[in-house]
């Protein structure tokens, strides 16, 4: 059996994955875009290095350097190899990057946009690109945001060349599920979620995020693609520390809303619960 654990950040998905892995003697496969990186620890809330050493059943964590950014197409190949390798075992998929999960379990095709002209929409600002894409494909725009110019241009070029949005071309992935999977979602009340987010950011700072950031900034003057993670990119703005922390909390809250929108719109048949306590009670007695 394959279980997929979905939901916004700071909802204890990792703790639930550990519970399910122990209950079903399962392999765990990560689908968080930033927990793959060796150097990103405190700000990604991934399992500790010691935990991963002691749990060889955990996969696609902590194996890539930020000097060598990872992408969804590579993840699709790596993840499907693992699904095939462990097809006779129980598997738990867990993470917060909805696109990675969608690419893994649905018949998700990647569109080759290498032919995009170098001057395509060059006169438009990021905000203008974002609004243009939002009129065409709101879900894709919300997922990308207004800072990633490369992805905004790519989505707009897909529409320009195919006369259909990226979401339309992928048919939302809802009708072409490749695996038999049970999706379990965590969706707390908003005030609880936001409290969890604020507390987790404070805990990251207490646990040494600043030291981790200082080490990274010795090697990188500007954030590369791997350093676009919330909790890292804000430190490159060189704001006062308190302002940086508040910006991380704000960006994380906004990201949680986008995550929930994506999971609810892109995946069928998710069993939604308000907390992992409710899920644990259910599965302990099944």
N, C-alpha and C positions, 0 to 999 in steps of 0.2 A: 504494500500500500504506500502511496505517496501522499504526504500531508504538505500543504503549503500554508505558512503562517504569514498573514498580511496585516497591515495597519500602519498608522502614522508613527513617527519616531517617539521615543520615550513611553512606550506602552508595554514594555517588558517582553518583547517578542523573543529575545535571546533566552530569557528564563523559561518561557514556555517551550521553546525548542529543546532545551536541556531536559525538561520534564518529559516531553513526548519521546525524545531519543531514549531515555532510560526506560520508559514504559513499554516501548515497542522494540527495544534493541535495534535502533535505527541509525542509519548514516545521516549526517547533517550536511547540507549543501548551502553555502552562503550565496545570497543574491543582492548583497549590498555593494554598490559601486566603489565605496571607499574603504571598506574593511579588507579589501584585497591587498592594501599597501602596507609594506613592512614598517615604514616610518610613521604612519598615522595610527596612533594608539589611543591617546587620552581623549581626543576630540571625536573619535568615531564610535566610542563605546563598544568596541569589539571585545570578544573574550581575551583574557590575558594570555601572554606568551606561555606562561607556565601551564595554564589550563589547556591550551592547544597542544602543547607537548604531551600532555597526559591523556589526550583524547584524539587518537588517530582516526576516529570516525568523523571528525570535522574536516570539511573540505572547502577549498577556495577562500581561505583566510590567509592573510599575512604572507603572501608569496611573491608579491610584485613590488619593485622599487618605484618610487615616485619619479625617478629618472626615465621610466619606461611606462608611460600611461596605458591603462587598460581600457577596453571599450566593449560595447554590448555585443558586437559581432563575435569577438574573441570569446566572450563569456558564453554565448550560445553554444559554440563548439565545445568548450571545456565542460560546460554543464551537461550537455547531452552525452558526452563520453562517460561521465560519472553515472548518469541515469541508466545508461546501457550496462556499465560495469556492475552496478548494484541492482539490476532489475529483479533479482530474486530475493532482495531484502526490503525491509521497510526503509523509507527515506523521508526525511523532514527537510523541506525547503524553507529558509527563513531569511528575511532581509527587508530593506525599505525601498529598494529601487524597483518600482513597479515595471518599468520598461524591461529590465533584465528578466524578471519573471515571465512577462508576456512573451518575450523573444524565446525563452526557454521552452515553455510548455505549449505554445500555440504555433501554428504554421506561419511563422512571422518571417517575411521576406525583407531583405535589405536592398534598397534601391541604390544603384550606382550613379552618383552625381559628379563623377570626375570631370564631366564635360562642362560644368558650370563656368561661365565666363568670369575672368578675374575682376571685371568691373561691374558685375551684376548688382544692381541696386546700390551702388557705392555711395550715392548722394543722400541716401536715407540714414537717419540716425537709428540707434538701437531701439529707441522708444517708437519711432515711426514704423520700423520693421515689425516690432511686437504688435502694434495696433493693426497693421495690415494682415498679419498672420491670424490675429484673433478674429477678424472678420471672416476668414476663410476656414479656420480650424481652431476653435476656441480651446479644445482640450489640449492640443499640441502646444498652443501658445502658453497656456497655464503651466504645462509641464516644463517648458524651456525657460520661461521668464524673460525679462528684457535685458539680460546682461550677456548672454551667450550668443554673440553675433553670428558665429559660424553656423550654429544649429538653426538659428532663425533664417538665415539665407538659404540653407539647405532645404528646409521645409517649404519656403516660398518658391524655390527653384523646382522642387518636385511638382508643385501646383502649376507653375508656369509651363512645364514640359508635358505633364500628363493630364492637365485640366481636371485633376482630382486631388484632394488633399491627401497627405500621408495617412491619416486615419482612414479615409475612404479606401485607399489602395490596399491597406492591410485588413479591410473589412472588420475593423475593431478587434480582430483576433478571436471573436466570441464563438464563431461557428466552426473553427478548425482546431479544436483541442487535440493534441497528439498523445496525451497521457491520461490515464485514469487517476485523477487527483482529487483529494478532499481539501477544500480551501477553508481555513479558519481565520476569521478576522477579529481584531481587537479595536474597539471604537469607544473609548471612554467619553463621559460627559466633558464638554469643552473646558469647563473651569478646572476639572481634575487634570486633563491633558496639559493645560497651560501651566498649572502648578508643577506637574512632573517635569516639564521642559525647563522651567526656570530653576528648579532644584538640581536637575542634572547638569546644567551649564555651570552652576556654582560648584558642584562636586568635581567637575572636570578641572576647574581652576585649582581647587584644593589639592587635587591628585597630581598636579604637575604639568598641566597643559602649557603653561608659560615657558617652562624649560624646553618642552618639546618644540614649541614654536621658535624659540631662540636658536635651537640647533638647526632647524630647517632654514631659517632666514640667513644663516651663515652660508648656505649653499645656493639659495634662491633669492634674488632681489625682487622678483615679481612672481606671482603665483602662476605655475603652469597648469595644464588641464587637471592633473592629479590633485592640485592644491585648490581647486574650486569648491571643495567641501566647506559647508557651513561650519564655523568653528576654527577655520584656518584662513580663509581668504580675507576675513575681516581684519586680521592682524596686519595685513599688508597695506591697509589704509592709514596706518600710523596715527590713529586717534588716541586720546587719553584712555587708559585702561578701563575705567568705569564705562565710558562710552562704547568701547569695543565689546565689553561683556553684554551691555544692554542691546547692542546691535545683533549680537549672536542670538540672544534670546528672541528678539523680534523676528529675525530671519528664520529661525527654527520654527516659530509658531506659524509663520506664513507657509513654510515648507510642509508642515504637518497637514495644513488644510489642502494643499495641492496633492499630497500623497493620498489623502482620503478620497478626494474627488477622482483621482486616477483609478484607485482600486475599485471604487464603486461603479465606475463607468466602463471599465475595461475587462472586468472579470464577472462571469456568471456564477451563481450558486455558492456565494460565500456565506458561511454560517457566521453571523456577527454576534459578538458578545461585548459587554461593557468592561470586563476585566478578565485577567488570566485566572483569577480565583474561580469564576464561573466555569471556565473551560476545564480547569483541573478537576473540579467537582464532577463535571459531566463524564469526563473520560476515565476518571478513577473508578467509576461505578458502572461503566459500560462493559 
